[in-house]
Amino acid sequence: MVEAETGSLTPPDDVTAMAEATARWLSDDTGRRAAGAASRDRVEAHFSLESEADGINAVYQALWDAG
């Protein structure tokens, strides 16, 4: 999560902060849609099957090289 780009983090148990963040997102249709698109892009870039496989491959390659 990237603050103000893909969402908003609020302190635990701070109902006022959560309500304010929710109100900001609800009142900003353009920003909300942009955050949704940015969130999807971030998930696809960092958590896709291909990126996970690349990460696992890098671990195995490092173990092989350390051999």
SEPAFI-512998 format. One line per 2 residues: for each residue x, y, z of C-alpha. Coordinates in Angstrom, 3 decimals, m for minus. Each point is the difference from the previous one (the first is absolute). Layout:
BEGIN
X/Y/Z ~ ...
//
This chain:
BEGIN
0.000/0.000/0.000 ~ 1.350/3.387/m0.971
m1.535/2.780/2.075 ~ m2.315/2.290/m1.993
0.894/m1.855/m3.210 ~ m1.659/m3.363/0.536
m1.930/0.641/3.201 ~ 0.219/1.426/3.490
1.371/m1.447/3.208 ~ m1.448/1.105/3.301
1.177/m0.741/3.520 ~ m1.597/m3.039/1.592
m3.111/0.813/2.011 ~ m0.122/3.598/m1.291
m3.583/0.119/m1.180 ~ 0.186/3.726/m0.778
3.025/m0.417/m2.281 ~ m1.666/m2.923/m1.762
m3.187/1.979/m0.506 ~ 1.930/2.991/m1.371
2.011/m2.165/m2.402 ~ m3.170/m1.734/m1.173
m1.740/3.338/m0.531 ~ 2.968/1.287/m2.036
m0.070/m3.037/m2.299 ~ m3.779/0.086/m0.348
0.027/3.662/m0.980 ~ 2.753/m0.370/m2.620
m1.256/m2.150/m2.859 ~ 3.014/0.715/m2.221
2.484/m0.682/2.790 ~ m1.836/m3.154/1.024
0.083/m1.356/m3.556 ~ 3.683/0.908/m0.342
0.773/m1.758/3.299 ~ m1.852/m3.083/m1.184
1.963/m0.067/m3.238 ~ 3.291/0.606/1.835
m0.825/m2.796/2.438 ~ m0.695/m2.434/m2.811
3.224/0.991/m1.795 ~ 1.972/m0.485/3.217
m1.458/m3.455/0.635 ~ 0.600/m1.093/m3.587
3.603/1.283/0.094 ~ 0.988/m1.340/3.418
m2.203/m3.006/0.636 ~ m0.601/m1.630/m3.376
0.753/m3.651/m0.573 ~ 2.941/1.040/m2.180
1.540/2.300/2.615 ~ m0.435/m2.634/2.729
1.625/m2.637/m2.221 ~ 2.866/2.380/m0.769
0.535/0.551/3.731 ~ 0.038/m3.727/0.745
2.346/m0.584/m2.929 ~ 2.377/2.652/1.350
0.116/m1.762/3.376 ~ 0.774/m3.357/m1.590
2.621/1.579/m2.260 ~ 1.697/1.637/2.991
0.036/m3.336/1.843 ~ 1.386/m1.759/m3.068
2.702/2.636/m0.455 ~ 0.967/m0.219/3.689
0.229/m3.709/m0.506
//
